Amino acid sequence: MNFSLPKTKRIGIDLGTANTLVYVVGEGIVLNEPTVVAVTAEENHVVAVGREAKDMLGRTPGNVTALRPLRDGVVADYTITEAMLSYFIDKVCGRTRFLKPEVMVCIPSGVTQVERRAVLDATMSAGAKVAYLIDEPLAAAIGAKIPIAQAAGHMIVNIGGGSTESAVISLGGVVVHSSVRVAGNKIDESVASYIKKKFNLLIGETTAETIKIQIGNAVPVENAKKEYKTMEVRGRDTITGLPRTVILDELQINEAIKPALLEIVKGVKEVLEQCPPELASDIIDKGIVMSGGTSLLTNFDKLMTQMTGVPCHIAEDALLCVARGTGVAMENIELYKRSINRK
């Protein structure tokens, strides 16, 4: 009788500020959940993780807190990040594991050595046999199917929830990079503070995100008919303390998010300024590839093209690029050995 031993699972995790995606080698992306954990106030005991915890944001009773363990792309709360990683690994591998999995986690390129160590330690404590780290721009480029091994310059801009990573990649490595801690969450905050200032109305982060997705526009077209997309927004009046509704249009939201968008573009320009001339000419030919959830903001690619003078296009499945790239790097670990940290 032949008994085949179970194989060690190899997992790639895109540990994002807003969402965490898990890629299993041989299966593809198996999990896509918000990076939110609900914990009890007294014992710090984890009550819910992912989608279930996100539904609790801003709606929890006094003894439970829903929070995001990552801030601006880096670990803000070590213990809760470890509990969350453990939950995701259990969900993919099963609670009773015969063999510990090999895990590769993706992190922003601008993080410090201490922050890198924190992610490696949290991954090991969460039940990994070996932990690897890969830089986000590199993973995004692999996931966007950019031929990064060529001796030619390719530029990728990955705009997630907590940080914007811009990098020029050539010969399988990052040549120049910039990490700006302004991305989707900062845009949501801009929307909320604009509505508070202009209308004396308080809204939660989930509402702010919905407004950004529905009527956010990086380049609203001034038209003669003035037919802009509008949206009804409900919140709490800061003066009377009572619930109230206002109508917003895309021009107002553009006014709110413009400063944050310009910060992101500034980071991209910095990379273009530092880029070696040979690679700069390649980038003008090939254009800039944009990935990450925030790159899907209406007309963001147009704004980027206008401000940099370089053609920009959005990668297919922009949301999944980083997770897919992390998984592909995990499958072909020998190829990407130079660009990976391990523990």
C-alpha positions in Angstrom: 0.0 0.0 0.0 1.4 3.4 -1.0 1.1 6.3 1.4 2.1 9.6 -0.2 3.2 12.2 2.3 1.3 15.5 2.2 3.3 18.2 0.5 4.3 21.4 2.3 1.9 24.1 1.3 3.6 27.2 -0.2 1.7 30.4 0.4 2.1 34.0 -0.8 0.4 36.7 1.3 -0.2 40.3 0.1 -0.5 41.9 3.6 -2.2 45.1 2.7 -3.4 48.0 4.9 -6.9 47.6 3.5 -7.1 44.0 2.2 -5.1 40.8 2.7 -5.0 38.4 -0.2 -3.7 34.8 0.1 -2.2 32.9 -2.9 -1.6 29.1 -2.6 0.9 27.7 -5.1 -1.0 25.3 -7.4 -4.4 26.8 -6.5 -4.2 30.6 -7.2 -5.8 33.2 -5.0 -7.9 31.5 -2.4 -8.7 34.3 0.1 -9.4 38.1 -0.2 -10.4 39.6 3.1 -10.3 43.1 4.7 -7.3 43.6 7.0 -9.4 44.3 10.1 -9.5 42.5 13.4 -12.1 42.9 16.2 -10.7 42.4 19.7 -12.2 42.6 23.2 -11.1 45.6 25.3 -10.2 43.7 28.5 -8.3 40.6 27.4 -7.3 41.7 23.9 -8.9 38.5 22.7 -9.6 38.2 18.9 -13.4 38.1 18.3 -13.5 38.3 14.5 -11.1 38.7 11.5 -11.6 39.9 7.9 -15.0 40.6 6.4 -16.9 39.9 9.6 -14.6 42.3 11.5 -14.9 45.0 8.8 -18.7 45.0 9.2 -18.1 45.9 12.8 -16.0 49.0 12.1 -17.7 52.0 13.8 -20.5 49.8 15.0 -19.0 47.9 18.0 -20.3 48.0 21.6 -18.0 49.4 24.3 -16.2 46.1 25.1 -15.2 45.3 21.5 -12.9 47.3 19.3 -12.5 46.8 15.5 -9.1 48.0 14.3 -6.7 47.8 11.4 -3.4 46.2 12.6 -1.5 47.7 9.7 -1.0 51.4 9.2 0.5 53.0 6.1 1.6 49.6 4.9 3.5 48.6 8.0 2.7 46.6 11.2 1.3 49.0 13.8 0.2 46.2 16.2 2.5 43.2 16.4 0.3 40.8 18.5 -2.9 41.4 16.5 -1.0 41.1 13.2 0.3 37.7 14.4 -3.2 36.6 15.4 -4.6 37.7 12.0 -1.8 35.9 10.0 -2.4 32.8 12.1 -6.1 33.0 11.3 -5.5 33.3 7.5 -2.9 30.5 7.5 -5.3 28.3 9.5 -8.1 29.1 7.1 -6.0 28.0 4.1 -4.1 25.0 5.6 -6.6 23.8 8.2 -6.2 24.0 12.0 -4.5 20.6 12.4 -1.4 20.9 10.2 0.8 17.9 9.6 3.4 20.1 8.0 4.0 23.8 8.5 3.7 25.9 5.3 6.3 28.0 3.6 5.1 31.6 3.6 6.1 34.6 1.5 4.8 38.0 2.6 4.8 41.2 0.6 5.9 44.5 2.2 6.4 48.1 1.0 9.9 48.8 -0.3 10.4 51.8 2.0 10.1 50.0 5.3 13.0 49.9 7.8 14.9 46.8 8.9 13.0 46.8 12.2 9.7 46.8 10.4 10.9 43.9 8.1 12.0 42.0 11.2 8.5 42.5 12.8 6.8 41.0 9.7 9.2 38.0 9.6 8.8 37.3 13.3 5.0 37.7 13.2 4.9 35.2 10.2 7.0 32.7 12.0 5.0 33.0 15.2 1.8 32.5 13.2 2.9 29.0 12.2 5.2 29.2 9.2 8.1 26.8 8.6 10.1 29.4 6.6 9.2 33.0 6.1 10.3 35.1 3.0 9.8 38.8 2.3 9.4 40.4 -1.1 9.2 44.1 -2.0 5.8 45.2 -3.1 6.8 46.9 -6.4 8.6 43.8 -7.5 5.6 41.6 -6.6 3.2 44.0 -8.4 5.4 44.0 -11.5 5.6 40.1 -11.6 1.8 40.0 -11.1 1.2 42.6 -13.9 3.1 40.2 -16.2 5.9 42.7 -16.8 9.0 41.0 -18.2 11.2 42.2 -15.3 14.3 40.0 -16.2 15.0 42.0 -19.4 17.8 44.6 -19.5 15.2 47.3 -20.0 13.5 49.8 -17.7 9.9 49.1 -16.6 8.0 51.4 -14.2 5.3 50.2 -11.8 3.2 52.3 -9.5 1.3 50.3 -6.9 -1.3 52.3 -5.1 -2.9 50.4 -2.3 -4.7 51.4 0.9 -1.8 52.6 3.1 1.1 53.4 0.8 2.0 54.2 -2.8 5.0 52.3 -4.1 6.7 53.6 -7.3 9.7 51.7 -8.8 11.8 51.3 -11.9 12.7 47.7 -12.4 15.4 46.3 -14.7 17.2 42.9 -14.8 14.9 41.4 -12.1 15.7 44.0 -9.4 14.6 47.5 -8.3 16.8 50.3 -9.6 15.0 53.3 -8.1 12.1 53.4 -5.8 10.0 55.7 -3.7 7.4 54.9 -1.1 4.8 57.6 -0.2 2.5 56.9 2.8 -0.4 58.4 1.0 -2.9 56.1 -0.7 -6.6 54.9 -0.5 -7.0 55.4 3.2 -5.7 59.0 3.1 -8.1 59.7 0.2 -11.0 58.4 2.4 -9.8 60.6 5.3 -9.7 63.7 2.9 -13.3 63.0 1.9 -14.5 62.7 5.5 -12.7 65.9 6.7 -13.9 67.9 3.6 -17.5 66.9 4.4 -17.0 67.8 8.1 -15.6 71.2 7.2 -18.0 72.1 4.4 -21.3 70.6 5.7 -20.7 70.1 9.5 -21.4 66.5 8.9 -19.6 63.6 10.5 -19.3 60.4 8.4 -17.6 57.0 9.1 -14.7 55.5 7.1 -16.9 53.0 5.4 -19.2 55.8 4.1 -16.1 57.8 3.0 -14.8 54.8 1.0 -18.2 54.3 -0.7 -18.3 58.0 -1.7 -14.8 57.7 -3.2 -15.7 54.5 -5.2 -19.1 55.8 -6.5 -18.4 59.5 -7.3 -14.6 60.0 -6.9 -13.1 61.3 -10.1 -9.4 62.4 -10.5 -10.2 64.5 -13.6 -13.9 65.5 -13.7 -14.7 66.9 -17.2 -16.1 70.4 -17.0 -19.2 70.1 -19.2 -21.7 72.8 -20.3 -24.7 70.9 -19.1 -23.2 70.5 -15.6 -24.4 67.0 -15.3 -22.2 65.6 -12.6 -22.6 62.3 -10.7 -24.3 63.0 -7.4 -24.8 60.9 -4.2 -26.9 61.2 -1.1 -24.8 61.0 2.0 -26.1 60.4 5.5 -24.2 61.3 8.7 -24.4 63.1 12.1 -24.7 66.9 12.3 -21.8 68.2 14.3 -23.9 71.2 15.6 -27.2 69.6 16.5 -25.9 66.0 17.0 -28.8 64.7 14.9 -28.7 62.5 11.8 -28.8 64.5 8.5 -28.5 63.9 4.7 -26.6 66.0 2.1 -26.2 65.7 -1.6 -22.6 65.7 -3.0 -21.4 65.8 -6.6 -18.1 64.6 -8.1 -16.7 68.1 -8.4 -16.8 68.6 -4.7 -15.2 65.2 -4.1 -12.5 66.0 -6.6 -11.8 69.2 -4.6 -11.5 67.1 -1.5 -9.2 64.4 -2.9 -7.0 66.5 -5.2 -4.2 67.3 -2.5 -3.8 63.5 -1.7 -3.7 62.6 -5.4 -1.0 65.3 -6.0 1.1 63.8 -3.2 0.9 60.4 -4.9 1.9 62.0 -8.3 4.8 63.8 -6.5 6.2 60.4 -5.4 6.0 59.1 -9.0 7.8 62.2 -10.3 10.6 61.7 -7.7 11.3 58.2 -9.2 11.3 59.6 -12.7 13.8 62.3 -11.7 16.2 59.8 -10.2 15.9 57.3 -13.1 19.1 56.7 -15.2 18.7 58.2 -18.7 18.8 54.9 -20.6 16.0 53.5 -18.5 14.0 56.7 -18.7 13.9 56.4 -22.5 12.6 52.8 -22.1 9.8 54.1 -19.7 8.7 56.7 -22.2 8.3 53.9 -24.8 6.5 51.4 -22.6 4.7 53.8 -20.3 3.9 53.4 -16.6 1.9 50.5 -15.3 -0.5 51.2 -12.4 -1.7 48.5 -10.1 -3.5 48.3 -6.7 -7.1 49.1 -5.7 -6.7 52.9 -5.6 -5.4 53.0 -9.2 -9.0 52.1 -10.2 -10.2 55.5 -9.1 -12.0 57.0 -12.1 -9.5 58.8 -14.5 -6.5 58.4 -12.2 -4.4 57.1 -15.1 -5.4 60.3 -17.1 -4.3 62.5 -14.2 -1.0 60.6 -13.9 -0.4 61.0 -17.7 -1.2 64.7 -17.6 1.1 65.4 -14.6 4.1 63.3 -15.7 3.9 63.5 -19.5 4.4 59.7 -19.6 1.6 57.4 -20.9 0.0 55.4 -18.0 -2.2 52.4 -18.2 -3.8 50.2 -15.5 -2.7 46.6 -15.2 -5.4 43.9 -15.7 -6.8 42.7 -12.4 -5.1 45.7 -10.7 -6.3 44.6 -7.3 -4.8 41.1 -7.6 -1.4 42.0 -9.1 0.6 42.0 -5.8 -0.9 38.8 -4.5 -0.4 37.0 -7.8 3.2 38.3 -8.1 4.0 37.1 -4.5 2.6 33.6 -5.4 4.6 33.4 -8.7 7.8 34.5 -6.8 7.1 31.7 -4.3 6.7 29.2 -7.1 10.0 30.3 -8.7 12.0 31.1 -5.6 15.3 30.3 -7.3 14.7 32.9 -10.0 14.0 35.7 -7.5 16.5 34.7 -4.8 18.4 38.0 -5.0 15.3 40.1 -4.2 14.0 38.1 -1.2 14.7 38.2 2.5 14.2 35.0 4.4 14.1 33.6 8.0 
